[in-house]
Amino acid sequence: MDPHWDDMKVFLAVARQESLSGAGRVLKLDPATVGRRIARLESAVKAPLFVKSPQGYRLSAAGERMQSHAEQAEDAMRAARDAMQGTSEGLSGQIRIGAPDGSANYLLPQVCARIADDNPDLDIQIVALPRVINLSQREADMAVTVSQPIAGQLLVQKISDYRLHLVASEGYLAANGPVDTLNDLRGKRLIGYIPDMIFDEELDYLTGLGVSRVQLASNSVAVQLKMLAQGAGIGVAHDFTLPAHPELRKVLVDQFSLLRGFYLVRHQGDQRSARMNRFADALCAGVREEVRLLESAT
């Protein structure tokens, strides 16, 4: 019996989730059905594809060989689907984007809304997570990142630079004294990331200031901005977020600023997909323009 494509999809889900239950959640199947499908595939190829351990299902040597072929088949199926969905009249189907919550909250909603206006048959999903999106486990079709990945078979393109500055509310500054030099930060309450939850060194904004303590911290940009807007302290904010928070103003602009970049990361196999290429181009152009507009407003 030859392997079925449906069984190969189940195989890939188990390989990525490392459990029958995890694969079942992705595929919307019960774990027992997932287990039977894996058994059927192993019978078809006459080899065990997984080694079960207390940590879950790990690929056997035969499974590792199978994975590359299954992923090639998956890419071919996706390319065929995209060829049908990416017609000249517009994009259709579903595309999921993973992004850190700063860009997910303050850039992607308006950019994706405009793309959706131009492509009414397209469903766009934004996954906002305070960590790196795992494309190899198909958490998303593409991801916005704050640094270039150095491993994996991935397509990477620069989207845009963006700027960050120290900010505080007018109320906080009025109540706690002026901030005219970096030394004036001493004794001020600082707001930033939870130090041990910074998932990319590009997000470590305060170490360069010699800051050893962050009195109010969150792994979410949106939460940090909320605390800043309420007058709870001083922190680093993206310039593109400031039009949404008119109560905040920049401080020490001539003494402290950061330049960072956004990158779009995609599966390497997507370079053959006209549909995904068209969407990626529209997303990059939209984010680039949105950053320009929002930063110029500050």
C-alpha positions, 0 to 999 in steps of 0.5 A: 500500500502506498502512503496517502497524502492525508497520512503524510499530513498527519506524520508532519503534524506529529513530527512538529508537535511531538505528540499525538494530542498536539497533532490532533489539536492542529488537525482537529482529530482525536489522538486515537485517530492520529495514532491509527493514521501513523500506524497505517503509514508505518505499515505502508513504508515498512519502518517505524517513523517515531520513537516514543519516550517520556518526552513525546514522539521523536523521529526515528532515523527512517522518520528523519528521512521521511520528513524531508520528502513529506515537506517537499510534498507539502510545499508542492501541495501548497504551491498548487493551492496558491496557484488556484487562489492567487488569481489576477483578480485578487488574493484568496484563501487564508494567510496567517502572520506571526508578529511581536506584539508591538508591530501586531498592535500598532502596525499590522491591523491597519496594513492588513485591513487595507490589504483585505479591502483590496482582496475581499476573498482573502482571510488574514490572521495575525498571531501576536506573541511575545516570542519568536514564531516557530515557522518550522512547526507551521505556527504561521505562514510568515512572521515579522521579526526584529532580527534576521534568523541565522538558521533554517531554510527560510526566506528573509527580506528587510521590511523597514527600519524604525526608531525608539526613544525614551518617553514619559507622560506629562503628568509623570514629568510634572510630578517627578521633576525634569529629565534633562540628562541621562543622569536624571534617570537615576531615582526615576521609576523605569518601565520595560521588558521583564529581563529574563523574558526578552526573547531577542537581544534587539529588544534589550533597550535599557542595558545600554543605559546601565539600568540594572533594575526595571521597577515595572515590567511586562513582556508586552509592549501594549502593557508597557505603553499602558503603564507609561500612559498612566504616568507610572514611569519612564520607558522606551517606546517605538516612535510609531506607537506614539500617535496612539498615545498623545499623553506621552512625549519623548525625553532626552531625544538628543541623548538617547535613540535606537534604530531597529529593523523589521524583517519578514521571514517566510518558508523557503518553499514559498518563493515559488508561490506567486500568491505568497510573493504578492501578499509579502510584497503588499505587506512589506510596502504597507508596513514601510509606509505605515512606519513612515507616516506614524513616525513623521506624526511624532 
